[in-house]
Amino acid sequence: MKIKQLLATSALATLGGTAIAAPFTIYDARSAGMGGTGVASAQISSAPFYNPAMLAAQRAEEDFSLLLGAGVSAQDNNELLDDLEAFDTAYSNNDAAAAQAAIQNSANKQISISGAGFLAVGFAGETWSMAVSGNGYVQANVGVTPDASLPPNSYLDSTLDFTGVEVSELGFSLARNFGDFSIGITPKTQDITSYDDSVLIGNNSELDDVIDTVTATGKEHGSTTNIDIGGVYKLTENWKVGAVMRNALSEEYTTTGNKKVSLEPQTRVGIGYTGDIVTFAVDYDLAKNDPIVVGGEETQYLNAGVEIDLLDFLQLRAGMSSNTANSASEETYSLGLGFNIVAVQIDLAAVGNDNSVSGFVQVGVRW
């Protein structure tokens, strides 16, 4: 069996295993480079994803933005990949005892994979501001279910499990400022597809066959409507505080494997400082976010980031995030770069720690 092929399958088909944590999805490279912040620091085109009220809380000289971006992330917090590689080696060497030990050690672990892509166009006016945005994201995991039979051959019927959800959204954001206070809403449509399948871990299936097997189990749940609601208050010309609720309407679905998939409201607050050279932001989830698939890890993130703007041409960014709902989870750190050539903006970001890695890229136009 080709472990690396099956892991590639999960990335290519954007599927995953036993449970999927659902923190705030990070869309744009600027936010990713700043630790995932955005509630009180998002720019025009990314405001629909972090806080629609930020559309009406921009600097007067910035009133239009178009942005196209994508990002991918993989997390292996319990080092499941090491166990799978150990199994792959033992299986190739016909070492049944070592293969059995690797499978037993992999129980209750998971590799999380996520991806997002988006396109957004925003306009900020003196009183009213608006944006049109489309995005798609996936949350997915890979896990192992050891066979319950006795050693030394129990690995033969063990399975590599895939469970995931794909969400496509189309939204229209509208925001208005009332002096120092701004409010914004994003009514949106959501198309939901869930995936749920298992592959025998001793199966030597070709990669294309595995992809076909997993994607064939996709279950379309149709379209629904939802809404994001946010507010921003200007403390001073440079300091802002904000709050947002995403997916205010709760939805629940059932996969083909009878797992529950839920999209729950997510609430987050933030504070941001925006100066001529330095931008600084801190965001925090007000409540724990349940996993999309029942049984996964809860998340409640504290994010912080900084941006240094050099002559409006080069932006240097750094940040960190910590899941305060799980004391055992490691902090992640981020670095980002931005280049502004006339009106064209290019942004890159990398996020990670010892057990996770993410990459983001985007290009846009703003003035």
N, C-alpha and C positions, 0 to 999 in steps of 0.2 A: 504494500500500500504506500502511496506517495503522500506523506504528510504535508509537505510544502505545497504540493499541487492542490490539496484540499483546502489549505489555508488561502492559497491564491484564489480558489473558487469563491470563498466567502468574501474576499475583497472585490473580485471582479463582478460577482453577482449581487454584491452588497446585501448579503444575508448573514445570519448568525445564530448563536446557540441557545442557552437555556434561559437567559434573562437579560433585559436590556435597560440599563439605567437611562433616565431621561432628564438630564440637566438642560439648562438653556443651550440651545444649539448655537454654536459660533458660526457665523456666516462669512464675515469679511476679514481680510488679512490685517487690516488696521486694528480692529478689535482683538484679534488673536494675538498680535504682537504686543498688545497692552494687557495681557492677562485675561482676556475675555470680557473686558468692561465695555459699557456703552449706554447704560441707563441715563447718565447725565453727561455723556461725552461723545455720543454718536454724531456723525456728520449727516448731511441731508439724505443721501441715498441709502445709508445703512440704518437710518432712524426707524423705518417701518419694522425692522427685525428686533430692535432693542428697546425702543420707546417711541411711539409715533408722535408724542408731544415734542420731541426734540426737533421735529420739522420746523416748528414755529419758534425755536429757541436758538437759532443760528446767528452768526455774526452778520451784520447788515451787508457786508461786501460779498457774501457767499449766498447765492440764490438759486443755483441750478447744479445738478449733478446727475450723471449717468454712470452706473457701475455694473461690471460683470465680473463674477468671481467664483471660486470653487475651493474646497478644502477636504482633506481626508485625515482620519485619525485612527490609530490602533493602540489598544491598551492591553497589557498582559500583567496585571497587578500581582497575580499569584504564580507567575512563571510556568504557566501551562505549556507554553511553547517548548520549554526545556524537556518536559515530560514526553511530549509528542515526538520530539526529535530522538529522545532516548528509545522510545518504542520503535520508531522507524529503523534505527540502527539494529536493535535486537531482532526485529522481525526479519530484516534483510539477512541477518546472520543465523537465522533459525534458532535463536536463543529464547526458548519458550519462557523460562523462569524470569529472565530480565524483561521480556515483553510484558509478562503478567505484572511484575512489580511496577513498571512504568504506568500501566493502565490504572492500577489501583491507586497510585500516587496522584493521578490526574483527576480523581473524583472531586466534585464540588468546586472545580476551578473553571475559569472562563476567559476567553479572549474577546474583547469588545472592539468592534469596528464601526465607524460611522463616516458619513460623507455628506457633503452639502454643496449645492450649486445655486446661484441666484442671478437675477437681473433686476435692477431697480432704477427708476427714473424719478427724481424728486425736484420740486420747485418750492422755494420759500419766499413768501410775500410779506408785506408789512403787517398784515393782520391774519390772513388765511394762508395756509401752506398745504401742499398735497404731494402724494407720491403714488406711483403704480409699481407694484413689485410682484415678481414670480419667483418661486424657489421650490426646490425639492431636497429632501434630506432622508437619510436612512439611519436607523439605529439597529445594530446587529451584533450577535455574539456567537461564538463557537464554544461548545462544551462537550464533555465526554460522559457517557453512561456506561460504567463497567458492567459486564455480564455477571449475573449472580451465581453462575455455576462455579464449581470448585476448581482450584489450580490443578495442573499447570496450564490448561488450555482455555481458561475463561475469557481471555482476550478475544477469542475467535468471533464471538457474537456481541462484543462490545460495540458501541456506536459512537460516531462523531455527530453531534446534534447541531442543527441549524434552526434558529428562530429569529425572525427579524420583522421590521415594519418599515414601509416606504410611504412617505407623506409628500404630496405635491400641493402647493398652495398658490393661490392667486389672490392678491389683496389690493384694496384701494385705501390709502391712508389720507386722513383729513385732520388738520390741526389748526387751532386758533389761539392767539395769545391775547391775554387780558392784562396788559401792562407787564408786570413781572411774572405773571403766572400763565402757563400754557397747558392746554389739554389736547389730547389727540386720540383718535380711534382708528383701528384698521379692521373693517369688516373683510372677511376672506372666505373663499371656498377651499375645502380640503378634500383631496382624493386619497383614500387609504388602501394600501395593499399589505397584507401580512403573509409571512412565509414561515413554514414549520415543517422540517423534515429531518431524517436521520439517515446516515450512510454507515454500513458496516465498516469498522475500522480496519479490518483485515481484507477489505475489498480492493482489488487492483484496478478499479475502474479508471478509464481515461478521463482526463480533465473535462472534456466536452460532455461526456456522459454524465458526470457528476453535476455539472452546471445545469444540464437539461433536467436531471432528476429533481434538483432543489427548486429551480424556477417553476417547474410544472406544478408544484404544490402551492403556488401563489394564490391567495384568495382575495379577490377584489371586494371591498366593502362599500363601494359607491362613493358619492359626493355628499358632503355635509357642509354646513356653514358654521363659522366661529368668529370670534372677535378678540382683538387685543385693545387694551385701554391703558393710557398713560398720562402722567402729569409731570410738569417741570416747574420749579420756582427758582427765579434768579435772586440769590442772596445779595450779590453785588454784580457788577459788570462782568467779572471773571468767574465767580463761584456760582454753581447751580446744584440743586438737589432734585432728585427725580424718583418716581415710583412707576411701576408698570405691572399689569397683570396680562399674561399671555394665555391664549386658549381658555378664555373665561368660561366657556361652555364645555362641561365634561362629556367625554364620549368613551364608550367601551365596545370592544369587538371580540370575537372568538376566532382563533386560528383553525386550520384544518386538523390540527392535533389537539384541539379543545383547550388551548391555553388562552388566557384572558389578556387582551391588549387594550391598554387604556391611555387616553390623552387627557391629562388632568390640568387644571389651572396652575400656572406658575407665577409667583409673585416675587418681585425683586426691587430693591431700593438702591440708590447710588448717589454719590456726590462727586462732582468734577470741578476742576479748576482749568480754565482755558486762558492762557496768556499769549503774548506775541511770539514767545519762543517755547515755553514749556506748557504741556497739558498733563494733568495728573487726574486719575480717577480711581474710585473704589466702589465696587458693587457687592451686594450681599443678598442671598436668597432669604426671604422672610420666613419661609417654611420649608420643611423637608419635601423634596420632590420624589414621589413614588416612581419606581421603575415602570417603563412602558409595559413590560411583560411581568405579570405577578411572580414574585419570588426573587427578584433582583435586588441590587444594592440601592439603598436610598442615597440621595445626594442633597447637599446644602452647601453651596459654594460661596467662599469669600474670594473675590478677585481684586487685584490691584495692578495698576500699570501707569507708565509714564511715557510721554512722547516729547522729543526735543526737535524743534523745527529750525533747520539751518537755512536762513534766507529764502524760505518758502520753496526750496529746491530739493533738499534732502531731509527726510525725517528718520530719526533713530528712535526705536521703541524697545521697551522691555517690560516684563510683567511676571506675575505669579498667580496661581490659584490653589486653593486648598478646600478639600471636601470636609467640612466641619462635622458632617453626619457620621463620618467613619474615621476614628482616630488612627486606624492602622494604615490608611491610604497616604501615599506620598504626595507632597506638593509638586506641582508642575511649574516649569519656568518657560518663559517665552522671549524670543528676540524677533524684531521686525525691522524692515527697511521700507521707506517710501521715496519715490522719485517723482517730482513734479516738473515736467518738461512742457513749458508754455501752459496749455490747459489740460494736457494728458497726465493722468496720475497712474503710477504703477506701484503696487504694494506686494511685499513678500513677508511671510512669517513662518517661523518654526517653533513648535511647542513640544515639550517632553520632559521625561525624567528617566530613571534607570529602566522602567518597564513600559514606557509609552512614547509614542512619537506622532506628531501631527505636522502637516504642511499646508500652507494656504497661499494662493496667488490671486490677484485681481488686477483689472485694468479699467480705467474709467476716464470720464471727462467732467471737469467741474469749473465753474467760474461764478 
